[in-house]
Amino acid sequence: MQLGWVDFSKADREKVLDVMNLLQEQGAVDEIGIGLIRDAFANYFFPGTSTVQTRAKYFFIVPYILQEAISGKYGNQVNSILQKIDAEEKNCGLLLYQKSLDEGINPIGVGIIGARVLPQNWVARKPSNIYWNGIRTYHIFEQENMTIPDMVRLSVLMRAQAKPDKLGNRRDDAEEGEKDDIDAGRNESIHFFDLPEMIDMDWRNHLDIALTETEASFLRTKIERSVTDTLLAYILRNNIDLAKYDRFEQLYADLKDVVPAEMADIMKLACDFNRLVYAARVRYNMILSRGLNEAALSEWEQIESNIAWYTSVDLESVLAFLGRPDFRLRRFLLNLQAALRSHDIEKADEIIVSREIELKTRARAKLCHSEDYNPNNWVGGRYLDYRFDDAKQIVSDIYDGEEVAHVSD
């Protein structure tokens, strides 16, 4: 099936791409509409992360390029500056791509954005789009809620208003209105980025997907200070090795007695919710495959014999944590939980089918057209990980950058 759309702005286009990327991510397909809760937990534990992020280095590549853009290096026309930003992001992708090939490493496995289409083509969703929320969340970019086009437009205006001899110099004897005009043109009056000082300004010639010692230390500090009460910051402050954990539940089991009590409670709530969602996803695949999916059959046998444990989540607390009313989601979860607890599997299946129809319409609901799908294929993801794998990569990159420096010492 081919999908097309008409967009009327760059923001509209990026919203569509966000949705399409979510649908393409492994395990992220949300057939039963629990994404709001999944993302609420993920944002609490690992803010600034995204399932389409690859490596921590892009938290620096993107600001390095944008810093050049606002300095005037790319000219003074907003549209041409934005095009140049895109071109420079691709150029960095090409440099990383070629470097990995020269080293005999698969660029896709390394996490280079665009590796599947480079060198001829480039991605629809750019690194600046993928990492912008994290760059703002960690206060690497210091103007809250500003978009990249807004930043470019403001920087152009600032340069246009600033006389070379007045840039960065406010005259104390000026009239108040004139002082305001001068301030509007001062780069110092609005501080865009907080970045480590680049020892080598020709950073492209030394570009590597791994963090430098300075970058690793800087990113650790920014995360610990900007999202200080989160699980991500706790992990970094305590140098917890995430490599030994395959799933979020394993991390909870190890940390539940040492993290702050509120965090432990929310981690438990997320794990409890995960089990109910997994039971629903197994039933979803049982329905879709008409009972022929062997993996779903095997999993359901185990779930059914422990149904009280799988449905033990306090849904009222989950919905309260979400912090926003969604009455259809509430009805679906409470009714599903009740049906499973009473072992009324036929009713539970009806609830799941109705939920997908409610979300997609009958014409688009997979469960209404099960004959179109291979019964051996699993659809809709398995266990939620709340971006744990994405956080693992960021933490690993930070540790590796610091470890290289330690070894070299």
Secondary structure, 3 states (H helix, E strand, C coil): CCCCCCCCCHHHHHHHHHHHHHHHCCCCCCCCCCHHHHHHHHHHHCCCCCCCCCCCCHHHHHHHHHHHHHHCCCCCCHHHHHHHHHHHHHHHHHHHHHHHHHCCCCHHHHCCCCCCCCCCCCCCCCHHHHHHHHHHHCCCECCCCCCHHHHHHHHHHHHHHCCCCCCCCCCCCCCHHHHHHHHHCCHHHCCCECCCCCCCCCHHHHCCCCCCHHHHHHHHHHHHHHCCCCHHHHHHHCCCCHHHCCCHHHHHHHHCCCCCHHHHHHHHHHHHHHHHHHHHHHHHHHHHCCCCCHHHHHHHHHHHCCHHHHCCCCHHHHHHHHCCCCHHHHHHHHHHHHHHHCCCHHHHHHHHHHHHHHHHCCCCCHHHHHHHCCCCCCCCCCCCCCCHHHHHHHHHHHHHHHHHHHHHC
